[in-house]
Amino acid sequence: AGIGKCVALELARRNARTILACRSRERGRAALEEIRAATGNAAVLLRELDTGSLASVRAFARAVLREEPRLDVLVHNAGVTGLPFALTPEGLERTFATNYLGPFLLTNLLLG
């Protein structure tokens, strides 16, 4: 939803192979279908990613590096705010992990 969906829609309109990295498979599937229908671009893909989980970030990066011959653009857009204090399975504060540590790790893993 929001800015991320608008960016993905515009990239797909420009015929770019576009990966939607979504925490929710259901919401991601709805966005995927909407973007494909609006653009006619079948090269819009859905992958699960929870930047609050370093294990999810590592798994996503491995899959992208394995499946994609190159990565031209990486847009970090998702974030959370106002959540009650909670720790991730790795013992990190959830908001900090989701908004900063996960995106930082993802970028560094994808740099190659």
Backbone as CSV, one residue per row, in Angstrom:
resi,resn,N_x,N_y,N_z,CA_x,CA_y,CA_z,C_x,C_y,C_z
1,ALA,0.849,-1.187,0.000,0.000,0.000,0.000,0.887,1.240,0.000
2,GLY,0.322,2.364,-0.255,1.019,3.629,-0.119,2.126,3.844,-1.134
3,ILE,3.200,4.461,-0.658,4.315,4.845,-1.526,4.943,3.629,-2.200
4,GLY,5.140,2.553,-1.471,5.757,1.360,-2.052,4.967,0.808,-3.224
5,LYS,3.665,0.771,-3.073,2.810,0.271,-4.151,2.865,1.217,-5.346
6,CYS,2.871,2.523,-5.096,2.963,3.503,-6.195,4.288,3.372,-6.939
7,VAL,5.376,3.185,-6.215,6.682,3.018,-6.854,6.695,1.736,-7.684
8,ALA,6.200,0.649,-7.115,6.166,-0.628,-7.843,5.296,-0.514,-9.096
9,LEU,4.170,0.173,-8.990,3.283,0.363,-10.132,3.991,1.136,-11.241
10,GLU,4.697,2.181,-10.880,5.396,2.983,-11.887,6.549,2.190,-12.517
11,LEU,7.285,1.429,-11.743,8.350,0.596,-12.302,7.770,-0.442,-13.261
12,ALA,6.658,-1.050,-12.871,6.016,-2.045,-13.734,5.493,-1.395,-15.014
13,ARG,4.968,-0.180,-14.907,4.510,0.550,-16.105,5.654,0.777,-17.087
14,ARG,6.849,0.918,-16.543,8.035,1.134,-17.378,8.636,-0.191,-17.841
15,ASN,7.877,-1.266,-17.633,8.245,-2.612,-18.069,9.435,-3.197,-17.311
16,ALA,9.648,-2.754,-16.107,10.737,-3.292,-15.287,10.293,-4.587,-14.613
17,ARG,11.224,-5.507,-14.499,10.999,-6.692,-13.670,10.997,-6.174,-12.237
18,THR,9.908,-6.387,-11.528,9.695,-5.748,-10.231,9.371,-6.800,-9.188
19,ILE,10.092,-6.770,-8.085,9.844,-7.701,-6.983,9.166,-6.941,-5.852
20,LEU,7.969,-7.379,-5.499,7.283,-6.830,-4.339,7.741,-7.629,-3.125
21,ALA,8.405,-6.986,-2.208,8.875,-7.644,-0.985,7.899,-7.281,0.129
22,CYS,7.036,-8.214,0.494,5.933,-7.924,1.400,5.955,-8.819,2.629
23,ARG,5.601,-8.232,3.746,5.504,-8.994,4.989,4.254,-9.878,4.963
24,SER,3.162,-9.361,4.403,1.896,-10.097,4.349,1.692,-10.688,2.955
25,ARG,1.616,-11.995,2.873,1.399,-12.654,1.585,0.041,-12.262,1.000
26,GLU,-0.981,-12.155,1.831,-2.314,-11.824,1.335,-2.351,-10.416,0.746
27,ARG,-1.830,-9.432,1.472,-1.819,-8.055,0.968,-0.894,-7.942,-0.235
28,GLY,0.206,-8.662,-0.204,1.131,-8.660,-1.334,0.490,-9.243,-2.578
29,ARG,-0.258,-10.330,-2.423,-0.940,-10.970,-3.551,-1.950,-10.004,-4.173
30,ALA,-2.686,-9.275,-3.342,-3.666,-8.309,-3.857,-2.953,-7.207,-4.640
31,ALA,-1.849,-6.693,-4.109,-1.091,-5.646,-4.809,-0.505,-6.188,-6.112
32,LEU,0.021,-7.397,-6.077,0.585,-8.032,-7.261,-0.453,-8.118,-8.380
33,GLU,-1.619,-8.628,-8.062,-2.670,-8.787,-9.061,-3.119,-7.436,-9.609
34,GLU,-3.231,-6.449,-8.733,-3.640,-5.107,-9.164,-2.599,-4.485,-10.098
35,ILE,-1.329,-4.610,-9.754,-0.264,-4.026,-10.574,-0.160,-4.741,-11.917
36,ARG,-0.236,-6.058,-11.900,-0.193,-6.799,-13.170,-1.370,-6.414,-14.067
37,ALA,-2.553,-6.304,-13.496,-3.743,-5.952,-14.283,-3.629,-4.534,-14.846
38,ALA,-3.106,-3.606,-14.059,-3.015,-2.209,-14.490,-1.943,-1.992,-15.543
39,THR,-0.894,-2.835,-15.522,0.250,-2.589,-16.402,0.415,-3.621,-17.510
40,GLY,-0.173,-4.787,-17.349,0.049,-5.869,-18.299,1.434,-6.476,-18.182
41,ASN,2.160,-6.121,-17.139,3.525,-6.605,-16.923,3.476,-7.893,-16.089
42,ALA,3.781,-9.011,-16.725,3.779,-10.298,-16.021,5.044,-10.500,-15.192
43,ALA,6.030,-9.622,-15.369,7.303,-9.748,-14.651,7.271,-8.991,-13.328
44,VAL,6.124,-8.979,-12.690,5.988,-8.447,-11.338,5.852,-9.658,-10.427
45,LEU,6.755,-9.773,-9.474,6.846,-10.959,-8.623,6.589,-10.602,-7.169
46,LEU,6.167,-11.562,-6.403,5.935,-11.379,-4.975,6.883,-12.269,-4.192
47,ARG,7.564,-11.697,-3.224,8.423,-12.443,-2.305,8.120,-11.962,-0.888
48,GLU,8.132,-12.873,0.049,7.901,-12.498,1.444,9.178,-11.954,2.063
49,LEU,9.018,-10.870,2.824,10.139,-10.257,3.530,9.609,-9.525,4.744
50,ASP,10.158,-9.847,5.885,9.879,-9.122,7.124,11.207,-8.533,7.575
51,THR,11.387,-7.229,7.375,12.674,-6.620,7.726,12.913,-6.597,9.234
52,GLY,11.897,-6.913,10.019,12.075,-7.031,11.456,12.708,-8.346,11.869
53,SER,12.837,-9.263,10.940,13.445,-10.566,11.200,14.720,-10.692,10.371
54,LEU,15.847,-10.753,11.032,17.107,-10.865,10.294,17.180,-12.187,9.532
55,ALA,16.531,-13.218,10.042,16.479,-14.496,9.315,15.693,-14.328,8.020
56,SER,14.591,-13.590,8.058,13.800,-13.331,6.855,14.606,-12.503,5.858
57,VAL,15.325,-11.511,6.347,16.162,-10.671,5.478,17.222,-11.529,4.785
58,ARG,17.872,-12.394,5.540,18.915,-13.252,4.955,18.334,-14.208,3.909
59,ALA,17.178,-14.787,4.212,16.539,-15.714,3.271,16.119,-14.983,1.996
60,PHE,15.566,-13.795,2.138,15.161,-13.005,0.972,16.376,-12.659,0.119
61,ALA,17.440,-12.199,0.739,18.654,-11.828,-0.005,19.242,-13.038,-0.730
62,ARG,19.287,-14.193,-0.072,19.790,-15.413,-0.727,18.968,-15.731,-1.968
63,ALA,17.651,-15.641,-1.844,16.768,-15.963,-2.974,16.977,-14.975,-4.121
64,VAL,17.070,-13.701,-3.825,17.272,-12.703,-4.878,18.610,-12.933,-5.568
65,LEU,19.647,-13.151,-4.793,20.976,-13.370,-5.389,21.010,-14.646,-6.228
66,ARG,20.248,-15.644,-5.827,20.201,-16.904,-6.557,19.353,-16.790,-7.829
67,GLU,18.243,-16.066,-7.757,17.257,-16.043,-8.838,17.428,-14.906,-9.842
68,GLU,18.054,-13.824,-9.442,18.119,-12.646,-10.305,19.535,-12.448,-10.841
69,PRO,19.676,-12.251,-12.151,21.013,-12.039,-12.717,21.629,-10.708,-12.298
70,ARG,20.773,-9.716,-11.994,21.287,-8.430,-11.523,20.172,-7.683,-10.798
71,LEU,20.569,-6.692,-10.044,19.628,-5.838,-9.327,20.019,-4.403,-9.633
72,ASP,19.128,-3.676,-10.273,19.432,-2.304,-10.683,18.990,-1.265,-9.665
73,VAL,17.864,-1.479,-9.015,17.307,-0.496,-8.096,16.778,-1.231,-6.871
74,LEU,17.052,-0.667,-5.696,16.504,-1.193,-4.449,15.816,-0.034,-3.743
75,VAL,14.518,-0.173,-3.500,13.748,0.870,-2.836,13.347,0.361,-1.461
76,HIS,13.876,1.007,-0.431,13.448,0.702,0.940,12.339,1.675,1.282
77,ASN,11.194,1.124,1.625,10.042,1.974,1.827,9.271,1.635,3.100
78,ALA,9.204,0.386,3.445,8.353,-0.036,4.557,8.950,0.365,5.895
79,GLY,8.093,0.543,6.849,8.528,0.849,8.206,7.351,0.743,9.147
80,VAL,7.646,0.781,10.419,6.599,0.707,11.437,6.818,1.819,12.457
81,THR,5.741,2.196,13.107,5.810,3.182,14.178,4.673,2.934,15.155
82,GLY,4.874,3.334,16.381,3.806,3.238,17.368,3.526,1.853,17.896
83,LEU,4.419,0.917,17.637,4.207,-0.433,18.152,4.570,-0.492,19.631
84,PRO,3.901,-1.341,20.386,4.339,-1.531,21.777,5.722,-2.185,21.789
85,PHE,6.446,-1.978,22.850,7.786,-2.559,22.958,7.698,-4.070,22.815
86,ALA,8.553,-4.604,21.940,8.635,-6.050,21.749,10.007,-6.369,21.191
87,LEU,10.457,-7.575,21.435,11.732,-8.035,20.916,11.510,-9.001,19.763
88,THR,12.413,-8.963,18.804,12.379,-9.924,17.696,12.929,-11.250,18.208
89,PRO,12.788,-12.321,17.423,13.378,-13.600,17.836,14.895,-13.504,18.060
90,GLU,15.532,-12.526,17.406,16.983,-12.339,17.582,17.315,-11.499,18.814
91,GLY,16.275,-11.036,19.546,16.490,-10.261,20.764,16.666,-8.767,20.529
92,LEU,16.251,-8.269,19.371,16.375,-6.851,19.037,15.029,-6.162,19.230
93,GLU,15.059,-4.880,19.556,13.820,-4.127,19.678,13.169,-4.071,18.298
94,ARG,11.898,-4.429,18.206,11.212,-4.653,16.924,11.212,-3.434,16.006
95,THR,10.902,-2.251,16.492,10.859,-1.067,15.627,12.236,-0.767,15.050
96,PHE,13.272,-0.820,15.877,14.643,-0.559,15.430,15.074,-1.604,14.401
97,ALA,14.737,-2.851,14.653,15.099,-3.924,13.707,14.383,-3.741,12.377
98,THR,13.093,-3.426,12.417,12.288,-3.292,11.200,12.687,-2.082,10.367
99,ASN,12.900,-0.954,11.024,13.142,0.297,10.305,14.601,0.544,9.950
100,TYR,15.536,-0.032,10.692,16.948,0.287,10.475,17.834,-0.928,10.229
101,LEU,17.834,-1.851,11.175,18.767,-2.981,11.060,18.451,-3.880,9.876
102,GLY,17.187,-4.228,9.674,16.802,-5.084,8.553,17.144,-4.477,7.201
103,PRO,16.739,-3.232,6.937,17.095,-2.609,5.655,18.605,-2.466,5.462
104,PHE,19.333,-2.132,6.525,20.792,-2.021,6.426,21.408,-3.365,6.051
105,LEU,20.974,-4.435,6.734,21.491,-5.759,6.434,21.145,-6.168,5.013
106,LEU,19.899,-5.927,4.585,19.475,-6.299,3.243,20.331,-5.606,2.188
107,THR,20.520,-4.323,2.331,21.340,-3.580,1.378,22.743,-4.175,1.289
108,ASN,23.338,-4.427,2.426,24.708,-4.967,2.438,24.786,-6.374,1.873
109,LEU,23.777,-7.194,2.104,23.788,-8.546,1.537,23.615,-8.527,0.025
110,LEU,22.871,-7.555,-0.489,22.600,-7.486,-1.921,23.692,-6.763,-2.720
111,LEU,24.607,-6.111,-2.038,25.656,-5.382,-2.749,26.575,-6.291,-3.541
112,GLY,26.753,-7.508,-3.115,27.557,-8.460,-3.853,29.031,-8.189,-3.868
